[in-house]
């Protein structure tokens, strides 16, 4: 007996484009970062700071300064013209610095964070010529620190204070925030 089951062709996944951010991306980039890190929209993803910090994560002026920096690369991920992620890589004196790894809450868990992190690490290695990447993560974000550890980052043994009193980086709801510094050799 032959069945008449229809064969369904799987729809191809939309292609994710990773590219350098431009000034025209700033409004969408700002909205993306805020939605992934702060407020109720961030809580729909697994990695956010909404329970630790209120206020802003960044602002348009800070994003514009990153874009203008000669030693900074701000990369975005987009699908069909919509920004769904970003990451920054900065050339520092002895290492590359990776920051603002951002994935839209609706895309978290898709592998995009891993892709963005890899793109930043390539930027650090190939464009900046650095053999080590570093980053700062709020010490209370243990799940996120675990995610970075699974991608080869290790504790450097260094910490840094949270910039209390500087509202450009958010409004803390706790008084015990600090950063751990993670690093990874880039072979």
N, C-alpha and C positions, 0 to 999 in steps of 0.2 A: 504494500500500500504506500503510495507516494503522497507525502504531505504537500499542502499548498501554502506552506509558510512563506511569507514574504521575507526577502532578505533586506535588511536595513543597512544601508551604508552609514557608517559613523561619519558624523560631520567632522570635517577637519578642525582642529583647534585653531583659534585665531592666532596669527603670528604676533609674538611680542617683539617689539622693536626697542632695543636699548640704544640710546643716542645721547649726545651732549645736550644739556638743557640750554635754552635760549631765553632772552629777556621776555619774549612773548609768552613763555611758559609760566612766568612768576605767579599770576593769579591762580591758575589751576594747581600749580605746585604747592602754593601756600595752603589752599583748601585741602589738598591731599594729605599733607603732613599733619595739619590740625585734626583732620578726621581720623587719622590712624593713631594719634598719640593722646588726644584729649577729648573729654566729654563723652556723652552717651554713644555716639557713633563709634568711638574707639572700642568701647566695651563689647562690640559684636565680634571683634577679633581676639586672638589669643595674646597678642603682645601690645600692651598699651601702658601708659603712665597715668591714666585717668584716676586711679585710686590714690596716687601719690602726689599729683600736681594738678592744679587748676590753671586757669589763665592760658597763655599762649605757649606753643612749643617753639615757634619761630615767627618772624614777621617778614613782610615783603622787602623791607630795607635790608634785613640780614641776608635774605636770599639773593638780592641784587648784588650785595657785597661779595658773596661767594662766587657769583658768576663773573664778577669783575676781577677776581683774584687770579694772578698769573700762576700761582702755585696750587690752585684748587681746580678740581674737575667735579662738576655736578652732573650726574647722569640721571636720565629718566627712562622709565619703561612705559611704553604706550601700546595700546591695542586699538586699532581703527581710530587713531587720533585722540584717544582718551588716556590721560595719564593714570597709571595704576600702581606706580612705584617710583622710588628714587633712591639714590645713594650719593654721598659725597666722598671724595678722596682728596687729601691734601698732602703736599710735599713739605715735610718738616726737615729740620737740619740733619737728622740721623735716621729717619724712618718715614714711612707713609702713615697717614692718620685717616681712618675710615670712620665716617659718622653718618647720622641721619638715614640709616637703613630703614626705608619706609615701604610698606606694602599696604595697599588699600585693604581695609578689614574684610571686604568680600573676596579678596584674592589670597588671604593668608592661608597657609597650608597647601598652596598650589606648587611650591617649589620656586616661586618668583624671588623670595628673599635670598635663597641660595644662589640664584642666577645673578642678582644684583651684587651680592657680596663678592662673587667671583669676578664680576666686571670691575669692581673697585680695586680688588687685589691685582688684577692685570694692569690697571691704570698705574697703581703704585709701582709695580715691578717694571713695566715696559716704558711708560712715559716719564716716570720720575727716577727710575734707576735704583729704587730702594729694595732691599732684601728682607725688610721686616715691616709688618703692618701692626699698628696699635689702635686701640679704641678705648673709650671710657663708657662704662655702663653703670647705671645706678645699682649699688650693691644689693638692694632689696629685690631686684628683678631676677631672682634665682632661676626661673624657668628660661628666661632669655639668655642668661649667662651660660646655662647648660646647653642651649642651642648653639651658641658660639663655640663652646668647648668641643662639641661634636664636629665642628668645622675646622678644628685645629688650633683654636685660640687657647692660650694658657694664661693664668694669673702671672703678672709681672712682679708681684710683691709690692707694687706701688698703689697708693690711693690718692684721691684728690677730693678736696671739699666741694660740696654743692654750693653754687653761687647764691646763697640766701641774700635777699634784699635786692636782687637784680631781676625785676619782673620780665625782662626780655626772655628769660628762660623758664618762666612759669611761676606759679604761686604755690609753694609747698603746703601740703596739708599735714605734714609730719615734720618733726624737728631732728630726725635721725638720718637724713639723706646724705650720702657720700657716693663717690664714684670708685669703682675698682678699675684698674688699667689692665686690659688684656692685650696680649701680643701674639703674633704668629710669624714664624719664619716663612719667607716666600722663596721657594727654590725655583 
